[in-house]
């Protein structure tokens, strides 16, 4: 679905989602927009999230794409018995 064919309500919902991802809007404020976006094909929201993520990337940084989307579980090897089930959830700082 091309964004230019979206109704104004859906376009506004996508803008609010981007503001939420950028830590501008709190979850409660964007909840109705997310609920509205659930009525559309998932590719629409996925495309918006992908576009937002790409816009956040900066050349020459060591920030992982997963760092932009919140908490990341870190377990470099399983040699110490650490894995996705037993690792702790680390809140990584935002760099933008």
C-alpha angles and dihedrals in degrees: 000000000000114000092228089064094053120112115246092253092057092044090053090048090055091049090051090049090054090049089051092051088051091053092247097115126041120235095254092057094051096042095095091050091052090048089053092048090056087070090063129071111282090238089072094059093038090054091050092050091047092050091048092049092050090050089055096053116104123198115247097023127122094219114129119227088238089060090068094060099057135256119028129195110225123203115146096186139000092227091103094047092257117137141151092283097049101033121102122246111249121204104215121206119251116242101200 
